[in-house]
């Protein structure tokens, strides 16, 4: 049986004084992710009402592809880089497509 695609939304609240430093690093992360074999898309958004709130929206072909992404050394390095630049814990929601 084929695996279902993984759709994910991750919200981060960056500390405002880190915003300008973090954005280029995050953009690089998104570009690397977009080049992964299992990535259908990865988009990066900034909240229109609060610059410090950013959102990743992604789709991976399968749970296996998502796990490869999530456990890759460079993905872990971005998590480490951002860990002291956040104003709170990241919020990740995995979604199931209904139609």
N, C-alpha and C positions, 0 to 999 in steps of 0.2 A: 504494500500500500504506500502510495506517495505521501511524503510529508507535506503538511500545510506550510504556507508562507508565514513568516513571523513579521508582524507589524508592531512597531514600537514608537512610543513617544517618551522622551526624557526631558524633564524640565530642570534647569539649573538657575539658581539665584546667585549671581556673582557679587562679590563685594565691589562696590562702585569704583574704588581706587585701583582695582585690578583689571577693570574692563578693557582699557586700551591695550594692555599687555596680553591679555588672554585671547582676545578676538582673533588675531592672526594665527595663534597656535591652534585654536579650535577650527579655523578654516582649513588649515593643513590637515588636521585629523579627519575632517569631512571629506576632503579630496582623496586622502588615502583610503578611506572607507569606500568611497564611490568606485574605486579601482579594484576592490576585492571581488573575487570570482562569484560569490554568492549574493552580493549586494544588488538589489533591484534599484533602490534609490536611497539616498541619505541627504536630507535637506536640513538647513540650519536657519533658524528664525530668531529675531529679536522682538520682544514684546513692544508694541507701539506705545504703550502707556508707561513702561518702565524699562529703560535701556539695560539694566542689570539682569533682567529676566530673559533667559535664552532657552530655546527649545530645539531639540533634535527630533526629526520625524524620519523613520526609516522602514524599509521593507527588505527582508532577506528571503531567498527562495525556500529555505527550510530551517528547521531548528538546528540541524547540524551546521549549516552555514553561519547561523547567528552565533552558535557556540564558538566556532573558529574565530569569528570577529571578536567576541566578548573576552576571550582568553588569550588573544594574541599579545606578545610582549609590548608592542607599540601602543596598543589600546590600554594596557595596564599603566604605561608610562604617562599617558594623558590624564588618567584618573589620579595618579600620584601628583602630577603637575598642578591639577586643579584643586586638589584636596584642601589646601590652605587658602584658596581664593574664593571659596564659597561662603555665602551668608547663611547656609542651611544645608540640609541633606538633599541630594538629588532625588527627584521623584520619577520613577520609570513605570510606565504602564504598557503592558503587552496587550494587543488587541486581537480579537478574532473577527475576521471579515464575514459578514452575514450575507451580503449581496453586492 
